Amino acid sequence: MDYKSNNKITKIKTKMGTRVQYLIVGILFGLLFPIFAILHELYSMHLDVAFESLSKVYSYNPLLIMISTAPFFFGIFSLVAGIRQANVEEEKKQLEIMKKEISARAYHDSLTGLPNRALLEERLNQILAFAHRHTMIAAILFIDIDNFKMVNDTFGHDQGDVVLKETANRIENIMREEETIARMGGDEFVAVVYNLRENRDVLRIAERIIDSVTKPIKLDKQYVNLGASIGVALYPTDGEDREVLIKNADIAMYHAKQNGKNRVETFSPLDEGKQ
């Protein structure tokens, strides 16, 4: 449970505590008059007269009865209102949690927690618009994990999921906070980087990703070694809209696999139609 949820629960408990205090005060206040009446008569050493006097006072003075019992009923009312308010707050909290979960499922990959294609497309539109306004170089890196099928066939899909989560985590750690890494599906990921000083900057990022992915991953009692084939498409030279850039980066990745895997290839117009 996160800090905000704990804070809401604390507030609800505080409100409930206040309502209970109202009830206690009401009960005590409602008993004050008869207690003082009895103490007064006791002070005069007439205990029997005390109870008789108290009985007469309450029998013939409805206003006094209302005054002395009103705090008690106010306390009851406050407690009931507090319970209802606590229920409303709890329902609001649950609805907020559900909304966040639905939003997370709609825009994030359920296995890795990374943005999915829908969120990638939204962010890519924003990044391209920003790069256009500020005349920046941006790049799409289409990443495919080499030999991933072997992991599924040898170790099973559960271990394959372990590999995907570990790979996603390694790539995410390389990216800057303002950049995006998304899972497209299967063993394919797309990274978006921008504000590059020169074209070769993206190649250095791609090499770092390959170095990270190729480090052994422990499955059960043994280690597996994988690789990554990466295709790069640059904005604006290789395309100026989202779909074209993703397609061209995918084409470049395909040629990286054809040329020996575990390498980086940049898009070339000559590559179109060769896939």
C-alpha positions as CSV (number, residue, x, y, z in Angstrom):
1,M,0.0,0.0,0.0
2,D,1.4,3.4,-1.0
3,Y,1.8,6.6,1.1
4,K,-1.3,8.2,-0.3
5,S,-3.5,5.2,0.6
6,N,-2.1,5.1,4.1
7,N,-2.8,8.9,4.4
8,K,-6.4,8.5,3.4
9,I,-6.9,5.6,5.8
10,T,-5.4,7.7,8.6
11,K,-7.8,10.6,7.9
12,I,-10.8,8.2,8.0
13,K,-9.6,6.8,11.3
14,T,-9.1,10.3,12.7
15,K,-12.7,11.3,11.6
16,M,-14.1,8.1,13.2
17,G,-12.1,8.8,16.4
18,T,-13.6,12.3,16.5
19,R,-17.1,11.0,16.1
20,V,-16.6,8.5,19.0
21,Q,-15.3,11.4,21.1
22,Y,-18.5,13.3,20.4
23,L,-20.6,10.3,21.6
24,I,-18.6,10.0,24.8
25,V,-18.8,13.7,25.5
26,G,-22.6,13.6,24.8
27,I,-23.1,10.7,27.2
28,L,-21.0,12.4,29.9
29,F,-22.7,15.7,29.5
30,G,-26.1,14.1,29.6
31,L,-25.2,12.6,32.9
32,L,-23.7,15.7,34.4
33,F,-27.0,17.2,35.7
34,P,-28.3,14.2,37.6
35,I,-24.8,13.5,39.0
36,F,-24.5,17.0,40.3
37,A,-28.0,16.9,41.7
38,I,-27.2,13.7,43.6
39,L,-23.9,15.1,44.8
40,H,-25.6,18.2,46.1
41,E,-28.1,16.2,48.1
42,L,-25.4,13.8,49.4
43,Y,-23.5,16.8,50.5
44,S,-26.6,17.7,52.6
45,M,-26.6,14.1,53.9
46,H,-30.0,13.3,52.4
47,L,-29.5,10.4,50.0
48,D,-33.1,9.3,49.9
49,V,-34.1,12.9,49.3
50,A,-31.6,13.1,46.5
51,F,-33.1,10.4,44.4
52,E,-36.6,11.6,45.2
53,S,-35.7,15.1,44.1
54,L,-34.1,13.9,41.0
55,S,-37.2,11.9,40.1
56,K,-39.4,14.9,40.6
57,V,-37.2,17.2,38.6
58,Y,-37.2,14.8,35.6
59,S,-40.9,14.0,35.9
60,Y,-42.0,17.6,35.8
61,N,-39.4,19.3,33.7
62,P,-39.4,18.0,30.0
63,L,-37.1,20.9,29.0
64,L,-34.5,19.7,31.5
65,I,-34.8,16.2,30.1
66,M,-34.3,17.5,26.6
67,I,-31.3,19.5,27.6
68,S,-29.6,16.7,29.5
69,T,-30.2,14.0,26.8
70,A,-29.6,16.1,23.7
71,P,-25.8,15.7,23.9
72,F,-26.2,11.9,24.1
73,F,-28.3,11.8,20.9
74,F,-26.0,14.3,19.2
75,G,-23.1,11.9,20.0
76,I,-25.1,9.0,18.5
77,F,-25.9,11.0,15.4
78,S,-22.3,12.0,15.0
79,L,-21.1,8.4,15.3
80,V,-23.6,7.2,12.6
81,A,-22.6,10.1,10.3
82,G,-19.0,9.3,10.9
83,I,-19.5,5.6,9.9
84,R,-21.3,6.7,6.7
85,Q,-18.6,9.2,5.8
86,A,-15.9,6.5,6.4
87,N,-17.8,4.2,4.0
88,V,-18.0,7.0,1.4
89,E,-14.3,7.7,1.7
90,E,-13.5,4.0,1.4
91,E,-15.6,3.7,-1.8
92,K,-13.9,6.7,-3.3
93,K,-10.5,5.3,-2.5
94,Q,-11.4,1.9,-4.1
95,L,-12.8,3.7,-7.2
96,E,-9.6,5.7,-7.5
97,I,-7.5,2.5,-7.3
98,M,-9.6,0.9,-10.0
99,K,-9.2,3.9,-12.3
100,K,-5.4,3.8,-11.9
101,E,-5.3,0.0,-12.5
102,I,-7.5,0.3,-15.6
103,S,-5.3,3.1,-16.9
104,A,-2.2,1.1,-16.2
105,R,-3.5,-1.9,-18.1
106,A,-4.5,0.2,-21.0
107,Y,-1.1,1.9,-21.5
108,H,1.4,-0.5,-20.0
109,D,2.6,-4.0,-20.7
110,S,1.3,-6.4,-18.1
111,L,4.4,-8.5,-18.0
112,T,7.2,-5.9,-17.9
113,G,5.4,-2.9,-16.7
114,L,6.8,-0.9,-19.7
115,P,4.7,1.4,-21.9
116,N,2.8,-0.6,-24.6
117,R,2.4,0.4,-28.2
118,A,-0.5,2.8,-27.5
119,L,1.5,4.8,-25.0
120,L,4.6,4.6,-27.2
121,E,2.6,6.2,-30.1
122,E,1.4,9.0,-27.8
123,R,4.8,9.8,-26.5
124,L,6.4,9.5,-29.9
125,N,4.0,12.1,-31.3
126,Q,5.0,14.5,-28.5
127,I,8.7,13.9,-28.9
128,L,8.6,14.4,-32.7
129,A,6.7,17.6,-32.2
130,F,9.2,18.8,-29.6
131,A,12.1,17.8,-31.9
132,H,10.6,19.7,-34.8
133,R,10.1,22.9,-32.8
134,H,13.6,22.8,-31.5
135,T,15.4,21.4,-34.6
136,M,16.6,18.3,-32.8
137,I,17.7,14.9,-33.9
138,A,15.5,12.0,-32.6
139,A,15.9,8.3,-33.1
140,I,13.9,5.1,-33.0
141,L,15.6,1.9,-31.9
142,F,13.8,-1.3,-32.8
143,I,15.2,-4.0,-30.6
144,D,14.7,-7.7,-31.1
145,I,16.1,-10.3,-28.6
146,D,18.2,-12.9,-30.5
147,N,17.7,-16.6,-29.8
148,F,14.7,-15.9,-27.5
149,K,12.7,-18.8,-29.0
150,M,15.4,-21.2,-27.8
151,V,14.7,-20.0,-24.2
152,N,11.0,-20.8,-24.5
153,D,11.6,-24.1,-26.2
154,T,14.3,-25.2,-23.7
155,F,13.2,-23.7,-20.4
156,G,9.5,-23.1,-20.9
157,H,7.4,-19.9,-21.2
158,D,7.6,-19.1,-17.5
159,Q,11.4,-18.8,-17.7
160,G,10.9,-16.9,-21.0
161,D,8.9,-14.4,-19.1
162,V,11.8,-14.1,-16.6
163,V,14.2,-13.3,-19.5
164,L,11.8,-10.6,-20.9
165,K,11.4,-8.9,-17.6
166,E,15.2,-8.9,-16.9
167,T,15.9,-7.7,-20.4
168,A,13.3,-4.9,-20.1
169,N,14.8,-3.8,-16.8
170,R,18.3,-3.7,-18.2
171,I,17.3,-1.6,-21.2
172,E,15.2,0.7,-19.0
173,N,18.2,1.4,-16.8
174,I,20.2,2.6,-19.8
175,M,17.6,5.1,-20.9
176,R,17.3,8.6,-19.5
177,E,14.3,9.4,-17.5
178,E,12.7,11.6,-20.2
179,E,13.2,8.9,-22.9
180,T,10.9,6.0,-23.6
181,I,11.3,2.2,-23.9
182,A,8.2,0.2,-24.8
183,R,7.4,-3.4,-25.4
184,M,5.8,-4.0,-28.8
185,G,5.0,-7.6,-28.1
186,G,6.8,-10.9,-27.9
187,D,10.6,-10.2,-27.7
188,E,10.5,-6.9,-29.5
189,F,11.1,-3.5,-27.8
190,V,11.2,0.1,-29.1
191,A,13.3,2.9,-27.6
192,V,12.9,6.5,-28.4
193,V,15.7,9.0,-27.8
194,Y,16.1,12.6,-28.7
195,N,18.1,15.8,-28.2
196,L,21.0,14.0,-29.8
197,R,24.0,16.2,-30.7
198,E,25.0,14.0,-33.7
199,N,23.8,10.9,-35.5
200,R,26.5,8.7,-34.0
201,D,25.2,9.3,-30.5
202,V,22.3,6.9,-31.1
203,L,24.8,4.2,-32.1
204,R,26.6,4.5,-28.8
205,I,23.3,4.1,-27.0
206,A,22.5,1.0,-29.1
207,E,25.9,-0.5,-28.3
208,R,25.3,0.0,-24.6
209,I,21.9,-1.8,-25.0
210,I,23.6,-4.8,-26.7
211,D,26.3,-4.9,-24.0
212,S,23.7,-5.0,-21.3
213,V,21.5,-7.6,-23.0
214,T,24.3,-10.0,-23.8
215,K,25.3,-10.3,-20.1
216,P,24.3,-13.9,-18.9
217,I,20.9,-14.3,-17.3
218,K,20.5,-17.0,-14.7
219,L,17.6,-19.5,-15.3
220,D,17.1,-22.2,-12.8
221,K,20.7,-23.4,-12.1
222,Q,22.3,-22.3,-15.3
223,Y,23.0,-19.2,-17.3
224,V,21.9,-18.3,-20.8
225,N,23.5,-15.9,-23.2
226,L,21.4,-13.9,-25.5
227,G,21.9,-11.0,-27.9
228,A,20.1,-8.1,-29.4
229,S,19.6,-7.0,-33.0
230,I,18.8,-3.3,-33.3
231,G,17.6,-1.2,-36.2
232,V,17.8,2.6,-36.1
233,A,15.8,5.2,-37.9
234,L,16.6,8.9,-37.5
235,Y,14.3,11.9,-37.4
236,P,14.0,13.8,-39.7
237,T,16.3,12.1,-42.3
238,D,14.6,8.6,-42.2
239,G,11.0,9.9,-41.8
240,E,9.0,12.7,-40.2
241,D,6.0,10.8,-38.8
242,R,5.6,8.1,-36.3
243,E,4.5,5.2,-38.5
244,V,7.2,5.7,-41.1
245,L,10.0,5.9,-38.4
246,I,8.8,2.7,-36.7
247,K,8.6,0.9,-40.0
248,N,12.0,2.0,-41.1
249,A,13.6,1.0,-37.8
250,D,11.9,-2.4,-38.1
251,I,13.4,-2.8,-41.6
252,A,16.9,-1.9,-40.3
253,M,16.5,-4.4,-37.4
254,Y,15.6,-7.1,-39.9
255,H,18.9,-6.5,-41.8
256,A,20.8,-6.6,-38.5
257,K,19.5,-10.1,-38.1
258,Q,20.4,-11.0,-41.6
259,N,23.9,-9.7,-41.2
260,G,24.8,-11.9,-38.2
261,K,22.6,-10.8,-35.3
262,N,23.7,-9.0,-32.1
263,R,24.5,-5.9,-34.0
264,V,23.2,-2.4,-35.0
265,E,22.1,-1.4,-38.4
266,T,20.9,2.1,-39.4
267,F,18.1,2.5,-42.0
268,S,19.0,3.0,-45.6
269,P,16.4,3.8,-48.3
270,L,18.1,1.0,-50.3
271,D,16.9,-1.5,-47.7
272,E,13.2,-0.9,-48.5
273,G,11.7,-3.7,-50.5
274,K,14.5,-6.1,-49.5
275,Q,12.8,-7.4,-46.3
